[in-house]
Each structure stands twice: as structure tokens, then as C-alpha cells.
Amino acid sequence: MTEENPTTGSTTATSTTATSTTATIYPTMLTVLSLALWLAATVSFVAGGASWHEQLSVLALLPLVVVTGMFPNTLPLPSGLKLSRERMNFTLSDALVLLIACRYGFAACVFVAGIEGLTSSRRAVRRLSSNLYSFGMMSLAAAAAAASLRLVLGYGFGEVTGGAERSFPAVAVGVLVASVVHISVNTGVISLLFATRLGVSVLSSWRENFRVAAPLFLPTSAAASLMYVGLQSGALTMFAIGAPVLIAIHFGHRRYRDSMQEQLDIIERAQQERIATMEKAHRETIEALAVTINAKDEVTHEHVLRVQIYAAGVARLLGCSDAEIEALRAGALLHDIGKIAVPDYIINKPGKLTAAEFEQMKMHTLVGAQILGRVGFSYPVVPVVRSHHERWDGKGYPDGLAGEAIPLTARILTVVDCFDAVREDRQYRKGMTRAEAVEYLLGNSGTQYDPRVVGTFITHLPEFEAEIAAHRNTAAPTYGIEPVEQLSEAARHVPPAAGLAEATTGMSRFADVAFTDAERATLDDAARRLGEANSLDEVLASFVESLKAVVPYDTCALTLAPPHVDDCIVAHADGRHAEQLYGRTIIADEGVTGWVLVNRQPFYNADPRLDLPPALAARDASYQTLAACPVMHGTELHGVVTLYSSSLPKYEAAHQQRLEAFATLLATRLSNAASPELSNVVSHNSPHLSLTATPFVVGASQVAPVFALPQTSLTGVAVESELSH
């Protein structure tokens, strides 16, 4: 039950807080007991010792009491500033109730107070439960006040008889004590109601309420005492004395109310400004985190907006709270924030990851949860980030959760993010069509994805797409996802304070590689032939001819990366389909060759379809593997040599070592060429270069592995979609 406005005569409590069982039982008990008390007092007043003249006098005062109660002054309770919207209504009718208690006794006081409480409550809110509760509070408070007044008069001043024979000192003291008791009981009953509803301390709530109410209520005792004196001379005298006093008290209450409201308005404005500042800082924190994601991973604000719409829509349909929906909106943007701890070459690697690389990739869920756990979000975004790679069948990571044990928000994000991600083009694959993406979700429903989430999402997909379409003509937030500012040309030439390490030249990198005598002879012969070549065409042709003898391939493409040129081209091709590859433009970070150009790391045993021109890949499906190695001299990149094989299932470690050794030979040779002349390759010119021979020495032991990744141990099986990492 929710008490909208339980009126109490002098004080009224207003609350919109949901009630518990205790909060329902307590008002019911109080109402029943107070109703019994009021009935007993009424019977005593009507059939008891009161004369008909006294009864008529009380009935004559009753309309005045009711009318006076129709002009309340409403003030907020102290607890209302922090807990709810409780208010207290002050009226001047209690001065008349105390006057009746002093002049006509206990029964008349309770009778009038109950009626005044009921009528005042009906004017504020027309709900029977609230009206009866207010009726009960006023009856109970009036009974306590009348009883205390009788005790003070009888035992303090020896005035046992009633009527108009009481002395003014006795009336003044007695009414003052009765006022204190009245407000104490009144605020106590209200505080007990709030305590049962809001779970706060009854005593602390009562102290706050009494501290505010007592200074405002106690002047009514003085008004009651003065009206008692005036009533001894007649009703007109009582009115002449009491009316100005009551009016002054009423307007004093209004002035106090307005002053308090101004203070509350100031506090509320300050709170709103503080909340706005915090929300702004919160948004800026999210945008700053988004920038870090953009620096490490491929994500667009359009993708984020679509995923947010998908996730929020599914969450509403599945009954998620507003806080969980907000967590999903933030999770759509920040779920991969942990990738800042994953090396770039793993994040941008086309195709499948190795087991060690995938272990490193798994860590982004834990790192992301740790990062966001320090931000202090007001909604549960951390479970979304930690568990967005869990699987319905329990074969996900990092905790190996299964089924309903996975947070619902994480299950929702997993489905909708995957659906949108697989439809976007990547440098190593084409995006799926809508129908293919839907079929992909259905095919993995019950294993990777929650079937209920998949069903809800696909069923309402047209609605979500309509909402996305409605946003296309409106300015969408970018979340700071925009191109990263590049270093200036001057900054590129600034050396570190400790200086630069000497670049590795010649074959020193392979001083520890164990080559056979035949391979050594081939390397020596290749070095000699490269040194004798006098033009770029001769260098490249000689390199390919020598490489063919030690590393098998069906097609070879040599891509050169001239300095200060964005796009690179295939300057030499050999083997099957060479004519279709020669002169092909390679865009940085596109395909496997483009990835090697950007990351300057070799890449082996990827699907050749990721790198070959789409038309060629569709026409010739016999290629099984590829090997791409950067042609680098120290930190200077000259290009990439890419091999495609139809006969080999994969390039073994020995093949990789030989390819890297030959790439080093070519890089050393090209480093002696004039860089400005080399840039002419872009226009398909192959000028004769004056190349100086450089001798090479081959070592005798194994090459150290290129990458040494730390080992991690995460719960969950490495079963992951090849479509994204």
C-alpha cells in the first residue's frame, strides 16, 4: 500500500515509497485501535456527563475547527531530503482542539480531533486507507494531549473540576505540556510509519521531525490559552483575541515555509549542477576509453550505435532493468577496452590465431573488467565486459560459465555484437549478408549463444532495423572514435635520449641459424648474384630465381614499398597467375600482404584467399597456404615477399627460416640503392640502379623465435569464431 497523503491535522505525511508487509500491518493496527478509542470517547461525550449546553458548544466549535484545518502550510520533513517526498502540513485547528480539551474535557477533544483529521485528509487525498490513518493519528494525539492536560491540572494545580473556573497559570502550563505531548505523539506516529516503509531508525527519524515541528506547533498552545481566557467572557471576546493570534501564526508558518522552500531550491539546483557535472565527466570518461579502443581495434561509431540499439531493444523485451540497459549501452562501446593490453599484431592479424596468441587474446576480458571496475559506473557494466566471450555450452572464457550462469546482459551483447560484426568488411574477409548472419546465429544457437536471446533478437530484428534507419538522418555521437592524429615530419626524426641501437645488417641476424652446406652454398651464390645485378629488375629476378631453389611455391609476388608513398605495388611476380599479380596495387593493412607491410612482422600459413585478388581466388581454389615475409634492413622497410603454394599444406619452420634469410639478403641489397630512384616503381618503371655488392656470411645455429608470448591459464576452451577475435 502507498500512502499518498495521510493527513494528521497539525502534521501531514506524504510518501510515494513502496510498502512492505510491516508497513501494511502497522497502519491497519493503528487505525483499528484509534477508531475504538474515538468511538468510546464519542459515546462518553454524548451519553456521559457532558450537559446539553456543553454538547451544543462543542458542536458549534466543530465547523470552526474544520474550516481552520482547510488552510494548511506544507513543509518538507528532514528525511524527505534524503529518502522520499514526505511532507508535514501545519494547520491552526490544533489550537481549537486544545481549547476544547481544556474547557470541555477528554471525550470532547478526541471526538472533535478525529473528525478534523478525517475531513482534512479527505481534502488532501481521497483514499480511504489514508483518510482513516490520519483520523487515527489525530485521535490518538488528541487523546494523549488531553490526558496530559488533565494530569497537569489535577496533580500540578489541584484543579480537578472542568469548565471556566480554571486559573490562567494552570491553563497556560497545562496547555503547553499538552502541546508538547501532542506534537511528540504526532511526529512519533509519522516517524514509525516512515521507519516501516523506508527501513530507517525510528528514533533518529522522530528526532529530526520533532526538531522541525515543535517550534512551529508550540505557539498554538499560547493561542489556546488566550482563547480560553477570552471564552470566559464570551465567544466574541474569544474570537477577537484568538483570530489575530492565529492569523499571525499562519502567516509566520507561510514565511518559514517559503524560506525553507528557497533553501531547498538552492540545494536542489546545486545537486542538479553536481549531477550534471558528474554525468559530463562520466560521458567524457567513456569517450576517453573509446579513444583507447579506437587506437587498438577496428570499431566505428556506426557499429556502436547499431549494437546499442540491438542490445537495448532485446534487453527491454527480456525484462532487463533500466540500469542493465544502460550497462549494455556502455558495454557496446567498451567491451573490448581490455585489448589495449594485447599486442597490435595479434589484434590485427588476419585469419586464425595460434594457441599462444589466442591465450593472449583471452586476457582482454579480464583486463577490461579490471579497468572498468576502477571507474565506478552506476550501472553493472563490468559483468558485461568480463563475460561477453562466455558460451552457452560452457566452452567460452574467461570463467567457463554456461547457460543461465552467464549474466543475461553479456549473453545479449554476445549475440547482437557478433551479428553486426560479421556483416562488416574486414581487410581479411568480406562481410556476410543479412541472411547469412541470421543463419550463422541460428546455427550456433544452443551452443555458442543463448537460444532465447537469439530467438528474441531475430524475431524483432525488423523493428530494430527500423529504429536504426530512423537515426541515419540525425547526428549520432562519435564517442571520440575518429582518426588518430599523426606525428609531424619533424617529430619523426627526433632520436631517443639514450640514442638508437645499431641496425642489424647483412646476415648477422642469421648467424645462429643451422643451414646445410647446400643451403649455405645457395645463400652465398644468391648474395653474389644480387651483388652483380645492375638494375632493380635484375635484382628482383635474381632473388626469385635463387629463392625458388630452397623454398617451394607455385606463385611468388614481390611487393615494394617506396619511401613517402602510401600505396605499394607488386614489382615482380613469378609462377602461376604471375601476370595477374604483376603491377597490382597493395593497400596498407589490406589482406595478408598489407598486414605485413603495416606490422612489419612475417605471417605464415594463412588462407591464400585472404590475400589474392577476389576474382583470382574465385577462379583458382587450389592454393592451400601462403607465407609473407617483410623485406627489412634494420628498421627500414623495403617491401614484402609473398609465396602461395598449392602443393604444401603449410610452410614449415625450415621454410620460414630460409625465406627470412633470403628476404634479409634482398633487403640489404635494396638498402644500397638510391631511395628516390626506388620510388619510381610506383609508375611501373624499373630503372637500372648502380648496386654495390655486399658479401654475406651465414652462421650455424637455430634462429630464435620471432615472438615469445607469456603463457596464461584461463578457464574455458579455445573454441572461438574465426570471424573475429
Solvent accessible surface area in square Angstrom, and as a share of the most:
residue,aa,sasa,rsa
1,M,86,0.38
2,T,44,0.26
3,E,0,0.00
4,E,69,0.31
5,N,26,0.13
6,P,0,0.00
7,T,5,0.03
8,T,0,0.00
9,G,0,0.00
10,S,0,0.00
11,T,0,0.00
12,T,0,0.00
13,A,0,0.00
14,T,34,0.20
15,S,0,0.00
16,T,80,0.46
17,T,34,0.20
18,A,82,0.63
19,T,30,0.17
20,S,58,0.38
21,T,100,0.58
22,T,78,0.45
23,A,0,0.00
24,T,55,0.32
25,I,91,0.46
26,Y,32,0.12
27,P,4,0.03
28,T,76,0.44
29,M,112,0.50
30,L,18,0.09
31,T,19,0.11
32,V,91,0.52
33,L,121,0.60
34,S,4,0.02
35,L,69,0.35
36,A,60,0.47
37,L,53,0.26
38,W,42,0.15
39,L,90,0.45
40,A,62,0.48
41,A,5,0.04
42,T,24,0.14
43,V,98,0.57
44,S,57,0.37
45,F,9,0.04
46,V,90,0.52
47,A,83,0.65
48,G,41,0.39
49,G,87,0.84
50,A,26,0.20
51,S,53,0.34
52,W,182,0.64
53,H,116,0.52
54,E,56,0.25
55,Q,38,0.17
56,L,100,0.50
57,S,26,0.17
58,V,0,0.00
59,L,85,0.42
60,A,74,0.57
61,L,21,0.10
62,L,27,0.13
63,P,77,0.48
64,L,66,0.33
65,V,0,0.00
66,V,35,0.20
67,V,76,0.43
68,T,22,0.13
69,G,4,0.04
70,M,80,0.36
71,F,123,0.51
72,P,43,0.27
73,N,2,0.01
74,T,55,0.32
75,L,0,0.00
76,P,11,0.07
77,L,1,0.01
78,P,20,0.13
79,S,4,0.03
80,G,11,0.10
81,L,99,0.49
82,K,154,0.65
83,L,81,0.41
84,S,20,0.13
85,R,168,0.61
86,E,0,0.00
87,R,80,0.29
88,M,0,0.00
89,N,14,0.07
90,F,3,0.01
91,T,5,0.03
92,L,14,0.07
93,S,0,0.00
94,D,0,0.00
95,A,0,0.00
96,L,2,0.01
97,V,1,0.00
98,L,1,0.00
99,L,1,0.00
100,I,0,0.00
101,A,7,0.05
102,C,1,0.01
103,R,49,0.18
104,Y,39,0.15
105,G,28,0.27
106,F,67,0.28
107,A,18,0.14
108,A,0,0.00
109,C,0,0.00
110,V,0,0.00
111,F,23,0.10
112,V,0,0.00
113,A,0,0.00
114,G,0,0.00
115,I,41,0.21
116,E,0,0.00
117,G,0,0.00
118,L,63,0.31
119,T,51,0.30
120,S,11,0.07
121,S,0,0.00
122,R,87,0.32
123,R,140,0.51
124,A,48,0.37
125,V,24,0.14
126,R,182,0.66
127,R,76,0.28
128,L,118,0.59
129,S,38,0.24
130,S,0,0.00
131,N,0,0.00
132,L,58,0.29
133,Y,1,0.00
134,S,0,0.00
135,F,10,0.04
136,G,0,0.00
137,M,0,0.00
138,M,0,0.00
139,S,0,0.00
140,L,64,0.32
141,A,0,0.00
142,A,0,0.00
143,A,8,0.06
144,A,29,0.22
145,A,1,0.00
146,A,4,0.03
147,A,43,0.33
148,S,15,0.10
149,L,3,0.02
150,R,172,0.63
151,L,103,0.51
152,V,29,0.17
153,L,4,0.02
154,G,21,0.20
155,Y,189,0.72
156,G,55,0.53
157,F,85,0.35
158,G,55,0.53
159,E,36,0.16
160,V,126,0.72
161,T,99,0.58
162,G,39,0.38
163,G,18,0.17
164,A,35,0.27
165,E,136,0.61
166,R,30,0.11
167,S,48,0.31
168,F,94,0.39
169,P,82,0.52
170,A,0,0.00
171,V,0,0.00
172,A,33,0.26
173,V,67,0.38
174,G,0,0.00
175,V,1,0.00
176,L,87,0.43
177,V,53,0.31
178,A,0,0.00
179,S,0,0.00
180,V,58,0.33
181,V,40,0.23
182,H,1,0.00
183,I,0,0.00
184,S,30,0.19
185,V,39,0.23
186,N,0,0.00
187,T,0,0.00
188,G,22,0.21
189,V,13,0.08
190,I,1,0.01
191,S,0,0.00
192,L,66,0.33
193,L,0,0.00
194,F,1,0.00
195,A,9,0.07
196,T,30,0.17
197,R,17,0.06
198,L,39,0.19
199,G,70,0.67
200,V,44,0.25
201,S,62,0.40
202,V,64,0.37
203,L,110,0.55
204,S,41,0.26
205,S,5,0.03
206,W,71,0.25
207,R,129,0.47
208,E,50,0.22
209,N,1,0.00
210,F,50,0.21
211,R,154,0.56
212,V,16,0.09
213,A,0,0.00
214,A,9,0.07
215,P,86,0.54
216,L,17,0.08
217,F,2,0.01
218,L,52,0.26
219,P,52,0.33
220,T,1,0.00
221,S,7,0.05
222,A,56,0.43
223,A,0,0.00
224,A,1,0.01
225,S,6,0.04
226,L,69,0.34
227,M,4,0.02
228,Y,1,0.00
229,V,54,0.31
230,G,1,0.01
231,L,25,0.12
232,Q,81,0.36
233,S,87,0.56
234,G,29,0.28
235,A,70,0.54
236,L,146,0.72
237,T,47,0.28
238,M,10,0.04
239,F,120,0.50
240,A,62,0.48
241,I,60,0.30
242,G,1,0.01
243,A,22,0.17
244,P,77,0.48
245,V,42,0.24
246,L,21,0.10
247,I,98,0.50
248,A,68,0.53
249,I,22,0.11
250,H,31,0.14
251,F,112,0.47
252,G,39,0.37
253,H,10,0.04
254,R,94,0.34
255,R,185,0.68
256,Y,84,0.32
257,R,64,0.23
258,D,62,0.32
259,S,48,0.31
260,M,39,0.17
261,Q,83,0.37
262,E,112,0.50
263,Q,107,0.47
264,L,22,0.11
265,D,50,0.26
266,I,102,0.52
267,I,81,0.41
268,E,93,0.41
269,R,139,0.51
270,A,45,0.35
271,Q,73,0.32
272,Q,100,0.44
273,E,118,0.53
274,R,132,0.48
275,I,78,0.40
276,A,54,0.42
277,T,87,0.50
278,M,125,0.56
279,E,91,0.41
280,K,106,0.45
281,A,50,0.39
282,H,46,0.20
283,R,134,0.49
284,E,87,0.39
285,T,48,0.28
286,I,23,0.12
287,E,72,0.32
288,A,58,0.45
289,L,26,0.13
290,A,0,0.00
291,V,66,0.38
292,T,51,0.30
293,I,6,0.03
294,N,32,0.16
295,A,64,0.50
296,K,42,0.18
297,D,28,0.15
298,E,71,0.32
299,V,27,0.15
300,T,59,0.35
301,H,45,0.20
302,E,83,0.37
303,H,13,0.06
304,V,0,0.00
305,L,28,0.14
306,R,57,0.21
307,V,0,0.00
308,Q,14,0.06
309,I,7,0.04
310,Y,3,0.01
311,A,0,0.00
312,A,1,0.01
313,G,3,0.03
314,V,0,0.00
315,A,0,0.00
316,R,121,0.44
317,L,83,0.41
318,L,31,0.15
319,G,67,0.64
320,C,15,0.09
321,S,58,0.37
322,D,116,0.60
323,A,45,0.35
324,E,57,0.26
325,I,14,0.07
326,E,77,0.34
327,A,0,0.00
328,L,0,0.00
329,R,82,0.30
330,A,6,0.05
331,G,0,0.00
332,A,1,0.01
333,L,7,0.03
334,L,0,0.00
335,H,13,0.06
336,D,22,0.12
337,I,1,0.00
338,G,0,0.00
339,K,15,0.06
340,I,72,0.37
341,A,53,0.41
342,V,2,0.01
343,P,40,0.25
344,D,70,0.36
345,Y,26,0.10
346,I,0,0.00
347,I,14,0.07
348,N,32,0.16
349,K,17,0.07
350,P,0,0.00
351,G,15,0.15
352,K,135,0.57
353,L,30,0.15
354,T,73,0.42
355,A,86,0.66
356,A,37,0.29
357,E,13,0.06
358,F,18,0.07
359,E,36,0.16
360,Q,23,0.10
361,M,0,0.00
362,K,3,0.01
363,M,55,0.24
364,H,0,0.00
365,T,0,0.00
366,L,31,0.15
367,V,30,0.17
368,G,0,0.00
369,A,8,0.06
370,Q,122,0.54
371,I,43,0.22
372,L,1,0.01
373,G,48,0.47
374,R,213,0.78
375,V,48,0.28
376,G,62,0.60
377,F,29,0.12
378,S,101,0.65
379,Y,34,0.13
380,P,58,0.37
381,V,1,0.01
382,V,48,0.27
383,P,51,0.32
384,V,0,0.00
385,V,0,0.00
386,R,87,0.32
387,S,4,0.03
388,H,11,0.05
389,H,32,0.14
390,E,6,0.02
391,R,23,0.08
392,W,59,0.21
393,D,53,0.27
394,G,19,0.18
395,K,95,0.40
396,G,1,0.01
397,Y,1,0.00
398,P,4,0.03
399,D,48,0.25
400,G,22,0.21
401,L,52,0.26
402,A,47,0.37
403,G,14,0.13
404,E,121,0.54
405,A,68,0.52
406,I,3,0.02
407,P,40,0.25
408,L,40,0.20
409,T,8,0.05
410,A,0,0.00
411,R,18,0.07
412,I,0,0.00
413,L,1,0.00
414,T,21,0.12
415,V,1,0.00
416,V,0,0.00
417,D,26,0.14
418,C,21,0.12
419,F,0,0.00
420,D,5,0.02
421,A,10,0.08
422,V,2,0.01
423,R,86,0.31
424,E,32,0.14
425,D,95,0.49
426,R,50,0.18
427,Q,32,0.14
428,Y,21,0.08
429,R,36,0.13
430,K,155,0.66
431,G,22,0.21
432,M,49,0.22
433,T,81,0.47
434,R,96,0.35
435,A,74,0.58
436,E,91,0.41
437,A,0,0.00
438,V,24,0.14
439,E,114,0.51
440,Y,43,0.16
441,L,0,0.00
442,L,91,0.45
443,G,62,0.60
444,N,34,0.18
445,S,35,0.23
446,G,33,0.31
447,T,63,0.37
448,Q,22,0.10
449,Y,3,0.01
450,D,4,0.02
451,P,58,0.36
452,R,118,0.43
453,V,0,0.00
454,V,2,0.01
455,G,34,0.33
456,T,22,0.13
457,F,0,0.00
458,I,39,0.20
459,T,98,0.57
460,H,46,0.20
461,L,1,0.01
462,P,77,0.49
463,E,100,0.45
464,F,10,0.04
465,E,47,0.21
466,A,64,0.49
467,E,62,0.28
468,I,12,0.06
469,A,43,0.34
470,A,73,0.56
471,H,66,0.29
472,R,179,0.65
473,N,146,0.75
474,T,80,0.47
475,A,109,0.85
476,A,35,0.27
477,P,71,0.44
478,T,59,0.34
479,Y,36,0.14
480,G,17,0.16
481,I,14,0.07
482,E,106,0.47
483,P,127,0.80
484,V,82,0.47
485,E,163,0.73
486,Q,134,0.60
487,L,120,0.60
488,S,68,0.44
489,E,102,0.46
490,A,79,0.61
491,A,38,0.29
492,R,145,0.53
493,H,133,0.59
494,V,107,0.61
495,P,87,0.54
496,P,66,0.42
497,A,121,0.94
498,A,107,0.83
499,G,40,0.39
500,L,144,0.72
501,A,100,0.77
502,E,169,0.76
503,A,57,0.44
504,T,68,0.40
505,T,72,0.42
506,G,12,0.11
507,M,5,0.02
508,S,68,0.44
509,R,108,0.39
510,F,0,0.00
511,A,51,0.40
512,D,88,0.45
513,V,0,0.00
514,A,64,0.50
515,F,20,0.08
516,T,79,0.46
517,D,119,0.62
518,A,73,0.57
519,E,20,0.09
520,R,56,0.21
521,A,61,0.47
522,T,33,0.19
523,L,3,0.02
524,D,72,0.37
525,D,52,0.27
526,A,1,0.01
527,A,8,0.06
528,R,125,0.45
529,R,81,0.30
530,L,1,0.00
531,G,6,0.06
532,E,103,0.46
533,A,7,0.05
534,N,92,0.47
535,S,1,0.00
536,L,2,0.01
537,D,68,0.35
538,E,77,0.35
539,V,0,0.00
540,L,1,0.01
541,A,47,0.36
542,S,13,0.09
543,F,1,0.00
544,V,4,0.03
545,E,93,0.42
546,S,7,0.04
547,L,0,0.00
548,K,96,0.41
549,A,82,0.63
550,V,20,0.11
551,V,1,0.00
552,P,54,0.34
553,Y,29,0.11
554,D,39,0.20
555,T,1,0.00
556,C,0,0.00
557,A,4,0.03
558,L,1,0.01
559,T,3,0.02
560,L,1,0.01
561,A,15,0.12
562,P,5,0.03
563,P,49,0.31
564,H,181,0.81
565,V,50,0.28
566,D,129,0.67
567,D,62,0.32
568,C,8,0.05
569,I,9,0.05
570,V,3,0.02
571,A,12,0.09
572,H,42,0.19
573,A,17,0.13
574,D,34,0.18
575,G,42,0.40
576,R,89,0.33
577,H,34,0.15
578,A,17,0.13
579,E,131,0.59
580,Q,76,0.34
581,L,2,0.01
582,Y,110,0.42
583,G,17,0.16
584,R,62,0.23
585,T,69,0.40
586,I,10,0.05
587,I,89,0.45
588,A,50,0.39
589,D,45,0.23
590,E,82,0.37
591,G,5,0.05
592,V,0,0.00
593,T,4,0.02
594,G,0,0.00
595,W,3,0.01
596,V,0,0.00
597,L,12,0.06
598,V,74,0.43
599,N,26,0.13
600,R,105,0.38
601,Q,49,0.22
602,P,17,0.11
603,F,8,0.03
604,Y,38,0.14
605,N,60,0.31
606,A,9,0.07
607,D,51,0.26
608,P,2,0.01
609,R,163,0.59
610,L,38,0.19
611,D,7,0.04
612,L,7,0.03
613,P,26,0.17
614,P,100,0.63
615,A,72,0.55
616,L,2,0.01
617,A,11,0.09
618,A,89,0.69
619,R,139,0.51
620,D,23,0.12
621,A,87,0.68
622,S,56,0.36
623,Y,18,0.07
624,Q,95,0.42
625,T,2,0.01
626,L,0,0.00
627,A,1,0.01
628,A,0,0.00
629,C,4,0.03
630,P,14,0.09
631,V,1,0.01
632,M,45,0.20
633,H,34,0.15
634,G,27,0.26
635,T,113,0.66
636,E,74,0.33
637,L,27,0.13
638,H,7,0.03
639,G,0,0.00
640,V,0,0.00
641,V,0,0.00
642,T,1,0.01
643,L,0,0.00
644,Y,4,0.01
645,S,0,0.00
646,S,23,0.15
647,S,86,0.55
648,L,34,0.17
649,P,101,0.64
650,K,99,0.42
651,Y,3,0.01
652,E,84,0.38
653,A,64,0.49
654,A,46,0.36
655,H,28,0.13
656,Q,41,0.18
657,Q,30,0.13
658,R,60,0.22
659,L,2,0.01
660,E,11,0.05
661,A,0,0.00
662,F,3,0.01
663,A,2,0.01
664,T,15,0.09
665,L,0,0.00
666,L,0,0.00
667,A,0,0.00
668,T,6,0.03
669,R,1,0.00
670,L,1,0.01
671,S,31,0.20
672,N,67,0.34
673,A,12,0.09
674,A,45,0.35
675,S,46,0.30
676,P,105,0.66
677,E,71,0.32
678,L,5,0.02
679,S,32,0.21
680,N,64,0.33
681,V,3,0.02
682,V,59,0.34
683,S,72,0.47
684,H,97,0.43
685,N,81,0.42
686,S,36,0.23
687,P,37,0.23
688,H,138,0.62
689,L,5,0.02
690,S,112,0.72
691,L,16,0.08
692,T,96,0.56
693,A,63,0.49
694,T,41,0.24
695,P,122,0.76
696,F,20,0.08
697,V,122,0.70
698,V,17,0.10
699,G,14,0.14
700,A,69,0.53
701,S,47,0.31
702,Q,116,0.52
703,V,31,0.18
704,A,76,0.59
705,P,108,0.68
706,V,68,0.39
707,F,67,0.28
708,A,94,0.73
709,L,32,0.16
710,P,84,0.53
711,Q,146,0.65
712,T,36,0.21
713,S,111,0.72
714,L,32,0.16
715,T,83,0.48
716,G,23,0.22
717,V,81,0.46
718,A,61,0.48
719,V,60,0.34
720,E,46,0.21
721,S,21,0.13
722,E,108,0.48
723,L,35,0.17
724,S,40,0.26
725,H,23,0.10
